[in-house]
Amino acid sequence: MKGISRRNWISRVGAIAAGVSLLFSVSAFAQGAKPAELKIGITTFTSGPASVFGVPAKAAAEQWIEETNAAGGINGVKITPVFIDEGLGGDKLLTEYRRVVQEQGVKLMLSAISSGNCNIIAPVAEDLKVLNVMWDCGTEKVLEDRRFKYVVRTQANAVTEMVATVVYLLKTKPDFKTIAVVNQDYAWGRDSWEIFRNTLLALKPDVKVVAELFPKFGAPDFSTEISRLQALKPDVILSTSWGGDLDTFVRQAGQRGLFKTSQFVLPLAESSAERLGSALPEGVIIGGRGDHYFLHPEYKNDAKHKAFVEKFRAKTKSYPIYPVYHMVAALQAVSDAHGKAIKANKGQWPTTEQLADAMHGLDFKGLTRPVHIREDGQGLEDQLLGMTKNQPGYAFPVMENMMLIPADLVTTPVGLKSPEWVKTVKPELLKNDRIKVFK
């Protein structure tokens, strides 16, 4: 011990002992020791115009986690959520994401709402070896351009949603000749239009696209786009916009009389209907990005679904919208994957790798129809669309003439690229007897 004082020697021995203890603890955890708590990082918009979409999702997460913890948690482990605001922007979101994973030791993340954010987060999650559940974003490219081990999606992507929307449009309003689009200028807006357009042209090649308009994300004024549409008078106007952007566009279009001259198709407008109220007219085709709807024709009287809707409305003073359902589905999938992984691990708590393996191939059920996660990490989620109609008892239009379209009919097969696959869709799809219509 030459050159080392007795005090320093004791200090070093203590440090080595602590290191051995920590190593043993980590080893025990890797071998299946239950953690004291299960931290889940969750990104959602809690600021900015998209918060009308993200805040209800946060409320849903809090409600589901509260109920699950009251029942004992996941396999006896209580859940602690760590929320991150997507409204920070891509760079700051990524910084916070890394901080939560690397400094707080969170190994399970639910991210994200924005397609742009999912494109940023997915490769980082894979590098960090943290399980990332894409709980809401729609871009199909993120799982087609690369195969991930630690990244999965618990709901449909843009292809499923857009092909289903084309099916509904052509089955209910088949005689139109012209169409225009007004979409947010970022990944979701561009990708969803590409899929919609290619599908439409495959099934109705004589249709003419008269305008492709892409205002910036968060635009406060759509007067330029509306003036252009008034001059063109397209038979159909499509917008896959969402959140505050969609609300603003609908209100301004209504004030200018645009709904009187064109058939509107708003595949994400279920999430805006209650906020818009009478500003959203009758006869608009809307969807809920999946089969998510508080008046779901198959689940509106289901005990579990009904109880959730009533409790959520009592808490938030609003009906649940599709991001609420997506959040619940993601959390339920995480819970079920733990059960699957623990069973495969002979009753021991799973590692992150084992949990990621369990997510692939998982069958689970949120509040409505069951979802299957394919081997490529993509969730197969049936689609519900309908047409707005004013009904007694509601201060906003609800859906009528609803249609349920099975996910496997309208989702790109594993290994294929969506922009090319949708060009091969055949008109026979419109006659498939598995498409269920509710009058």
Secondary structure per residue as TSV (DSSP state, phi and psi in degrees):
chain	resnum	aa	ss	phi	psi
A	1	M	-	360.0	27.9
A	2	K	T	-58.7	129.8
A	3	G	T	84.5	1.5
A	4	I	-	-120.1	123.0
A	5	S	-	-70.7	159.6
A	6	R	H	-58.7	-39.2
A	7	R	H	-63.8	-44.4
A	8	N	H	-65.4	-36.6
A	9	W	H	-63.3	-44.9
A	10	I	H	-62.8	-39.9
A	11	S	H	-62.9	-41.5
A	12	R	H	-67.9	-40.4
A	13	V	H	-61.0	-40.7
A	14	G	H	-63.9	-40.9
A	15	A	H	-64.4	-41.3
A	16	I	H	-63.8	-42.2
A	17	A	H	-62.5	-41.3
A	18	A	H	-64.5	-39.7
A	19	G	H	-63.5	-42.3
A	20	V	H	-62.7	-41.5
A	21	S	H	-61.8	-43.5
A	22	L	H	-64.0	-42.5
A	23	L	H	-61.2	-42.1
A	24	F	H	-63.4	-41.2
A	25	S	H	-63.1	-44.9
A	26	V	H	-63.7	-42.0
A	27	S	H	-62.3	-41.8
A	28	A	H	-63.7	-39.9
A	29	F	H	-63.9	-42.8
A	30	A	H	-62.8	-29.9
A	31	Q	T	-88.6	-0.2
A	32	G	T	124.0	8.0
A	33	A	-	-68.1	133.7
A	34	K	-	-66.4	137.6
A	35	P	-	-75.0	161.5
A	36	A	S	-68.2	-29.7
A	37	E	-	-153.0	158.6
A	38	L	E	-109.4	104.4
A	39	K	E	-82.7	129.8
A	40	I	E	-122.7	117.6
A	41	G	E	-80.7	135.3
A	42	I	E	-132.7	120.4
A	43	T	E	-99.7	134.0
A	44	T	E	-159.3	154.3
A	45	F	-	-74.5	116.3
A	46	T	-	-114.4	2.5
A	47	S	S	-142.6	162.7
A	48	G	S	83.0	177.5
A	49	P	T	-62.9	-24.8
A	50	A	T	-80.4	-2.8
A	51	S	H	-67.3	-22.1
A	52	V	H	-63.9	-15.7
A	53	F	H	-103.1	-41.0
A	54	G	H	-82.0	-33.3
A	55	V	H	-64.8	-44.9
A	56	P	H	-59.4	-35.0
A	57	A	H	-64.9	-40.5
A	58	K	H	-62.0	-42.2
A	59	A	H	-62.0	-37.7
A	60	A	H	-65.0	-42.8
A	61	A	H	-60.8	-44.4
A	62	E	H	-62.5	-41.4
A	63	Q	H	-65.1	-46.7
A	64	W	H	-65.5	-43.2
A	65	I	H	-66.0	-40.6
A	66	E	H	-60.0	-45.3
A	67	E	H	-68.0	-39.9
A	68	T	H	-67.5	-42.5
A	69	N	H	-64.0	-37.2
A	70	A	H	-63.7	-27.4
A	71	A	T	-91.9	6.3
A	72	G	T	113.4	-5.2
A	73	G	-	83.9	-158.8
A	74	I	B	-96.8	109.8
A	75	N	T	52.8	40.1
A	76	G	T	86.4	1.8
A	77	V	B	-109.0	124.4
A	78	K	-	-74.7	148.5
A	79	I	E	-97.1	136.1
A	80	T	E	-120.6	113.0
A	81	P	E	-81.3	146.1
A	82	V	E	-124.9	108.1
A	83	F	E	-91.8	140.9
A	84	I	E	-126.5	134.8
A	85	D	E	-82.7	116.5
A	86	E	G	-68.8	-17.5
A	87	G	G	-67.3	-6.2
A	88	L	G	-67.2	-22.4
A	89	G	-	99.5	160.0
A	90	G	H	-57.1	-47.3
A	91	D	H	-65.9	-47.3
A	92	K	H	-69.3	-35.0
A	93	L	H	-60.7	-44.7
A	94	L	H	-64.2	-38.5
A	95	T	H	-62.4	-45.2
A	96	E	H	-65.8	-38.9
A	97	Y	H	-59.2	-49.5
A	98	R	H	-62.0	-40.5
A	99	R	H	-61.6	-46.0
A	100	V	H	-62.8	-40.3
A	101	V	H	-73.6	-48.6
A	102	Q	H	-84.2	-32.5
A	103	E	T	-95.7	-35.6
A	104	Q	T	-97.0	-6.2
A	105	G	-	73.5	21.3
A	106	V	-	-74.6	128.4
A	107	K	-	-114.3	7.0
A	108	L	E	-137.5	117.2
A	109	M	E	-124.0	141.7
A	110	L	E	-109.3	107.9
A	111	S	-	-158.2	126.3
A	112	A	-	-153.5	-175.4
A	113	I	S	-84.4	-52.1
A	114	S	S	-72.6	134.7
A	115	S	H	-62.6	-38.3
A	116	G	H	-60.8	-40.3
A	117	N	H	-68.6	-37.1
A	118	C	H	-63.0	-40.3
A	119	N	H	-62.3	-33.8
A	120	I	H	-76.1	-44.2
A	121	I	H	-74.5	-40.4
A	122	A	H	-53.5	-52.9
A	123	P	H	-65.7	-29.8
A	124	V	H	-68.5	-43.6
A	125	A	H	-59.3	-41.6
A	126	E	H	-63.6	-41.4
A	127	D	H	-66.7	-36.7
A	128	L	H	-81.2	-10.1
A	129	K	T	57.4	43.6
A	130	V	-	-110.4	134.3
A	131	L	E	-69.0	120.2
A	132	N	E	-116.6	117.2
A	133	V	E	-98.8	110.6
A	134	M	E	-76.3	104.4
A	135	W	-	-92.3	-10.3
A	136	D	S	-150.1	-28.1
A	137	C	-	-61.1	151.0
A	138	G	-	-108.4	-12.9
A	139	T	-	-60.3	126.7
A	140	E	S	-76.7	-23.0
A	141	K	H	-66.8	-29.5
A	142	V	H	-60.4	-34.6
A	143	L	H	-99.1	-7.5
A	144	E	H	-93.7	-29.6
A	145	D	S	-82.6	-16.3
A	146	R	S	-156.5	142.7
A	147	R	-	-92.4	124.7
A	148	F	-	-108.3	150.6
A	149	K	S	-94.7	-37.1
A	150	Y	S	-106.6	7.4
A	151	V	E	-123.9	125.3
A	152	V	E	-136.3	166.9
A	153	R	E	-127.5	131.7
A	154	T	S	-96.5	9.3
A	155	Q	S	-143.7	-177.9
A	156	A	-	-69.5	168.6
A	157	N	-	-112.3	-173.8
A	158	A	H	-59.9	-33.2
A	159	V	H	-63.7	-53.2
A	160	T	H	-54.2	-45.9
A	161	E	H	-70.4	-42.5
A	162	M	H	-75.4	-41.0
A	163	V	H	-63.0	-41.3
A	164	A	H	-62.6	-38.0
A	165	T	H	-65.6	-41.2
A	166	V	H	-61.4	-42.2
A	167	V	H	-59.3	-47.4
A	168	Y	H	-62.3	-44.8
A	169	L	H	-59.4	-46.6
A	170	L	H	-74.2	-24.6
A	171	K	H	-82.9	-21.7
A	172	T	H	-109.9	-31.6
A	173	K	S	-135.9	67.5
A	174	P	T	-79.9	-11.0
A	175	D	T	-96.5	12.9
A	176	F	-	-76.3	157.1
A	177	K	-	-119.2	-24.2
A	178	T	E	-131.5	151.9
A	179	I	E	-145.9	148.2
A	180	A	E	-132.5	156.6
A	181	V	E	-127.5	141.7
A	182	V	E	-129.0	101.7
A	183	N	-	-127.2	152.8
A	184	Q	-	-62.7	140.7
A	185	D	S	-87.5	75.5
A	186	Y	S	-160.5	-172.2
A	187	A	H	-51.2	-50.8
A	188	W	H	-62.8	-47.5
A	189	G	H	-60.4	-43.2
A	190	R	H	-72.3	-46.7
A	191	D	H	-66.3	-43.6
A	192	S	H	-65.5	-36.8
A	193	W	H	-67.4	-41.9
A	194	E	H	-57.9	-44.3
A	195	I	H	-66.9	-46.6
A	196	F	H	-60.0	-48.5
A	197	R	H	-61.2	-47.8
A	198	N	H	-65.1	-36.9
A	199	T	H	-66.6	-46.1
A	200	L	H	-60.4	-44.6
A	201	L	H	-68.3	-27.1
A	202	A	H	-70.4	-35.6
A	203	L	H	-94.9	-24.0
A	204	K	-	-142.2	75.1
A	205	P	T	-66.0	-15.0
A	206	D	T	-86.5	-3.7
A	207	V	-	-71.5	147.0
A	208	K	E	-113.9	127.0
A	209	V	E	-86.4	115.2
A	210	V	E	-99.1	-16.0
A	211	A	E	-160.7	138.9
A	212	E	E	-126.3	102.8
A	213	L	E	-114.2	129.6
A	214	F	-	-130.6	79.8
A	215	P	-	-66.5	155.6
A	216	K	-	-65.9	152.7
A	217	F	T	-60.5	130.2
A	218	G	T	83.0	14.4
A	219	A	-	-60.3	132.9
A	220	P	S	-89.9	-10.5
A	221	D	-	-142.3	129.5
A	222	F	-	-117.9	22.8
A	223	S	H	-62.7	-36.8
A	224	T	H	-63.4	-47.5
A	225	E	H	-64.7	-41.0
A	226	I	H	-67.1	-40.7
A	227	S	H	-60.8	-41.0
A	228	R	H	-63.1	-42.8
A	229	L	H	-68.3	-36.1
A	230	Q	H	-62.8	-35.3
A	231	A	H	-73.9	-36.7
A	232	L	H	-82.0	-31.6
A	233	K	-	51.3	56.8
A	234	P	-	-67.2	150.2
A	235	D	S	-65.1	-37.4
A	236	V	E	-128.6	137.3
A	237	I	E	-119.7	121.1
A	238	L	E	-103.1	139.3
A	239	S	-	-144.6	120.0
A	240	T	-	-96.4	16.6
A	241	S	-	-64.6	165.0
A	242	W	-	-149.0	169.8
A	243	G	H	64.2	-147.0
A	244	G	H	-61.5	-31.9
A	245	D	H	-62.0	-45.9
A	246	L	H	-65.8	-42.3
A	247	D	H	-57.2	-46.4
A	248	T	H	-64.9	-44.3
A	249	F	H	-62.0	-44.0
A	250	V	H	-63.3	-45.3
A	251	R	H	-63.1	-45.6
A	252	Q	H	-69.4	-36.8
A	253	A	H	-65.9	-38.8
A	254	G	H	-65.6	-41.4
A	255	Q	H	-62.8	-28.8
A	256	R	T	-94.5	2.3
A	257	G	T	79.0	18.2
A	258	L	G	-69.1	-28.3
A	259	F	G	-68.2	-19.8
A	260	K	G	-79.2	-17.9
A	261	T	T	-111.8	-12.0
A	262	S	S	-138.6	149.8
A	263	Q	E	-80.5	118.4
A	264	F	E	-89.5	138.5
A	265	V	E	-124.4	112.7
A	266	L	E	-126.2	85.5
A	267	P	T	-63.4	-16.4
A	268	L	T	-110.5	9.8
A	269	A	G	-76.7	-8.5
A	270	E	G	-55.3	-35.5
A	271	S	G	-74.4	-12.7
A	272	S	T	-107.7	-13.2
A	273	A	H	-57.1	-47.6
A	274	E	H	-67.3	-38.4
A	275	R	H	-66.4	-38.8
A	276	L	H	-75.5	-31.8
A	277	G	G	57.6	-131.0
A	278	S	G	-69.7	-11.6
A	279	A	G	-68.2	-20.2
A	280	L	S	-96.3	110.4
A	281	P	-	-77.3	173.5
A	282	E	T	-72.3	159.0
A	283	G	T	82.8	10.9
A	284	V	-	-93.8	133.8
A	285	I	E	-79.8	122.7
A	286	I	E	-131.9	161.9
A	287	G	E	-142.5	171.5
A	288	G	-	-124.6	29.7
A	289	R	S	44.7	65.5
A	290	G	S	124.2	-159.6
A	291	D	S	-108.6	43.4
A	292	H	-	-94.9	117.4
A	293	Y	-	-166.5	134.0
A	294	F	T	-67.1	-18.9
A	295	L	T	-110.3	36.8
A	296	H	-	-52.8	127.1
A	297	P	T	-61.9	-22.2
A	298	E	T	-101.3	-21.2
A	299	Y	T	-123.7	3.0
A	300	K	T	-62.8	-25.9
A	301	N	T	-107.3	6.0
A	302	D	-	-63.4	133.6
A	303	A	H	-59.7	-47.0
A	304	K	H	-65.2	-45.5
A	305	H	H	-64.7	-46.2
A	306	K	H	-61.8	-42.0
A	307	A	H	-64.6	-40.1
A	308	F	H	-64.1	-46.8
A	309	V	H	-58.4	-45.4
A	310	E	H	-65.0	-42.6
A	311	K	H	-68.9	-40.1
A	312	F	H	-64.2	-42.7
A	313	R	H	-67.4	-36.9
A	314	A	H	-64.2	-33.9
A	315	K	H	-78.8	-41.2
A	316	T	H	-109.3	-10.3
A	317	K	S	68.5	16.9
A	318	S	S	-139.1	157.7
A	319	Y	-	-75.8	149.9
A	320	P	-	-66.5	142.6
A	321	I	-	-114.3	173.5
A	322	Y	H	-58.9	-33.2
A	323	P	H	-62.6	-27.3
A	324	V	H	-62.8	-47.2
A	325	Y	H	-65.4	-38.7
A	326	H	H	-63.0	-40.5
A	327	M	H	-64.2	-46.2
A	328	V	H	-61.8	-41.9
A	329	A	H	-61.8	-43.5
A	330	A	H	-63.7	-44.3
A	331	L	H	-66.1	-39.0
A	332	Q	H	-65.3	-39.6
A	333	A	H	-61.9	-42.1
A	334	V	H	-60.9	-43.8
A	335	S	H	-62.3	-47.5
A	336	D	H	-66.4	-36.1
A	337	A	H	-65.3	-37.0
A	338	H	H	-60.5	-45.4
A	339	G	H	-60.4	-43.0
A	340	K	H	-64.2	-44.6
A	341	A	H	-69.6	-39.4
A	342	I	H	-64.3	-40.3
A	343	K	H	-63.4	-44.6
A	344	A	H	-67.2	-24.5
A	345	N	T	-96.4	21.4
A	346	K	T	57.5	41.5
A	347	G	T	88.2	-2.5
A	348	Q	S	-91.9	151.2
A	349	W	-	-61.4	134.3
A	350	P	-	-80.4	154.6
A	351	T	-	-76.2	168.7
A	352	T	H	-59.8	-39.7
A	353	E	H	-63.8	-42.8
A	354	Q	H	-65.5	-37.7
A	355	L	H	-66.6	-41.0
A	356	A	H	-62.2	-41.1
A	357	D	H	-61.5	-40.1
A	358	A	H	-67.0	-30.1
A	359	M	H	-67.4	-34.2
A	360	H	T	-75.3	125.5
A	361	G	T	86.6	3.9
A	362	L	-	-72.2	138.8
A	363	D	E	-110.8	127.4
A	364	F	E	-147.6	169.2
A	365	K	E	-138.4	121.8
A	366	G	-	-82.0	-113.5
A	367	L	S	-102.3	-14.3
A	368	T	S	-127.3	-132.9
A	369	R	S	-67.6	152.5
A	370	P	E	-63.2	155.5
A	371	V	E	-125.9	141.5
A	372	H	E	-116.4	132.4
A	373	I	E	-97.9	119.4
A	374	R	-	-72.3	175.4
A	375	E	T	-65.8	-21.4
A	376	D	T	-88.2	4.5
A	377	G	S	90.3	-0.6
A	378	Q	-	-89.1	129.8
A	379	G	E	-79.3	140.8
A	380	L	E	-102.9	113.6
A	381	E	-	-130.2	121.7
A	382	D	-	-62.4	156.1
A	383	Q	E	-116.8	135.0
A	384	L	E	-117.2	124.9
A	385	L	E	-131.4	161.3
A	386	G	E	-163.1	-170.6
A	387	M	E	-124.5	138.3
A	388	T	E	-67.2	141.8
A	389	K	E	-153.1	134.0
A	390	N	-	-74.8	132.4
A	391	Q	-	-132.8	144.5
A	392	P	T	-56.7	140.0
A	393	G	T	97.6	-8.7
A	394	Y	-	-129.2	135.9
A	395	A	S	-88.2	12.4
A	396	F	S	-147.4	156.5
A	397	P	-	-70.3	141.9
A	398	V	E	-112.0	174.5
A	399	M	E	-86.5	137.5
A	400	E	E	-126.6	176.6
A	401	N	E	46.6	48.0
A	402	M	E	-74.4	152.6
A	403	M	E	-137.2	131.3
A	404	L	E	-108.4	123.4
A	405	I	E	-116.8	117.8
A	406	P	-	-60.0	137.7
A	407	A	G	-60.8	-39.2
A	408	D	G	-66.9	-19.0
A	409	L	G	-76.9	-22.7
A	410	V	S	-128.8	22.4
A	411	T	S	-121.3	135.9
A	412	T	-	-58.1	128.8
A	413	P	-	-61.4	153.6
A	414	V	T	-56.5	133.5
A	415	G	T	94.5	-11.3
A	416	L	S	-102.1	160.7
A	417	K	-	-98.2	130.0
A	418	S	H	-59.7	-46.2
A	419	P	H	-56.8	-31.8
A	420	E	H	-85.7	-38.9
A	421	W	H	-61.4	-42.7
A	422	V	G	-64.3	-22.5
A	423	K	G	-70.1	-14.5
A	424	T	G	-99.1	0.4
A	425	V	-	-63.6	135.8
A	426	K	-	-103.8	152.1
A	427	P	G	-58.8	-21.1
A	428	E	G	-59.5	-23.0
A	429	L	G	-56.1	-37.7
A	430	L	G	-66.7	-17.5
A	431	K	G	-105.5	5.8
A	432	N	-	-63.3	127.8
A	433	D	T	-78.5	-0.5
A	434	R	T	-84.4	-11.9
A	435	I	S	-74.9	122.7
A	436	K	E	-104.1	127.6
A	437	V	E	-110.9	134.2
A	438	F	E	-116.9	119.0
A	439	K	-	-93.8	360.0
